[in-house]
Amino acid sequence: MIRRIGTAALILACMVLSCWNTAAAAGRQQVKVQTPAVFSALPLFWMDDQGLLDVDLDIQISPDHQRGIALIAQNDIDLLVTGVSVGAKAYNKGIGLQLVNTNVWGIDYLLANFPVNSWADLRGKTLSVPLQGGPVDFLARCFLVGHGVDPNDVTFVYLASNNAAVAFQLGQIDAVILPEPLVTVTLRNCQEAEIAFDLQDEWAKLNDGEYRIPYVGLFAGASFANEHPELVKRINQLYQEGIDWIKANPGEAAGIAEKYLGQQAAVVEEALERVDLNLYPDDAGLLIKQYFEAILGLYPEMIGGRLPDAEFYFH
């Protein structure tokens, strides 16, 4: 009888403790995040999985950058992973967001199914890039012009990256600029495919050896950043720790990508070798300014026609 009472008391205590833990978890602040299925998301999943924050990250995967901009403008999400130029254009249009960090500086490669030794070899060929007037379109035209090639001598085909990879593998286009991990997938699936150019190396040729291109950033809604500056700083600190962990544990990081992004772990692990996932806090401001100034010379509307002011950057 005594044993039964003791057991019942233990069960009751466990039930109370379980309810308390559930209530405590329910009371934790939820930080809403939107990100595409890109490597920039990995440090966020890592820090949330490790329980390193006093809040829970509610991370939603979506490739719709404009939807993300709309949600952050309405304060329906707190953090957004998107292109640095996309964020700059939104900011210049009056949307309240701030750049917390720039985290991807190298990810795109030009693949071809014919010998390419220079950008001039693309004359008369079809080249696929994902979005007319977008960052990759800008870079391709920048490199063509920088090497004395009229972009009108190349037939641009605008396809989403996944569709472009398929069209390239089917031989429907001659060359394509793809990000990782699509580069690795395409090289595995298409024996004729070769990496012709690392876009980061091409950028360096036109910028005194500077290869870093500020592609992707982590943005915070302005009101969220103003109300929770220490939390945003903590997330940024952990983001760097997450990058360090990814570099030290690429296999486990690839497992996170498979679990949350639906990408094959073996592909991700190989692809990570060709991705510059880093924070360069001491250099970022100047590198972004250099990038934006180049954009203003070719596609000014890509960032809203002007350089964003100091309030664009979270401090």
C-alpha positions, 0 to 999 in steps of 0.5 A: 500500500505504501509503495502504491501511494509512493508510486502515485505521488511520483507520477503526480509529481512528474505530471505537475513538472511536465505541465510546468515545463510545457507552460514555461515553453509556451511562455517563451518568446517566439522570434519569427524568421523567414529564409529560403532554403539556403546555407545562410539558414544553417547557423539559425537552425543550429543555434535553435537546436542547441537551445542557446537562446532564451527564445524560440526561433520559428523558422519558415522556409520560403523562396518568396523574397518579396513576401518576406519583405511584405511580412517584415514591413507589417511586423509579421516576421522579425528576421529575414534572410534575403539578398543584400541588394533586395534588402537595400531596395526595400529600405530605400523604398521606406520599409523598416529593416536593418542589415544585421550581417552579411553571411554569404560572399561566394556561392555562384559558378558559371557552368558550360557544356563547351570549352570556355576560356574567356567571357568572349567565348559566350558570344553567340551562346545562350546563358541562363541566369535566374532573374532579369535585373537581379544580382546574377544578371548584374554580375554576368553583364558586369563581367561581360562588359569588363572583358570587352564583350557586348552583353547583346552578343549573348542570348540571356535566358531567364529561368529559376535556378532549378529550372535552369539546371534541368534545361542545361542538363538537357542541352537546351542552353549552353551555359548557366550560372548556378549557386551551390548546392545546384552546382554540385548536383549538376556536375554529378548529373551531367558529365559534359558540364564543367565549371568555367568560372568562379564568379568570386574570382571574376569579381576579383579581376575587376576589383583589385583582387577583392573576391568577396561579393556581399550576396546574402544578409540577415535582416531584422525588422526595424521595430524588432531591432529597436525593441530587442537590440541585445537579443539581435546582438546575441543572435548575431554572435551565435550566428558567427559561432554557428559558422565556426561550428559548420566549418568544423563539422561539415558532415553534421551541418549537412545533416541539418541541411537534409533535415530542415532544407530537404537537401541531400547531406552528401551533396551539401557536404561537398557543396560547402567546400565551394561556399564562402559562408563567413562574417567579415564585420571589419570589412563588410561596410566597405565591401557592400558600398563597393558592390552597391556603387557598381550596381548603381553604374549598371542597374541603379533600380536594383537597390532603389537608385541610391546608397542606403544611409547609415540607418540601414545597418544594425549597430 
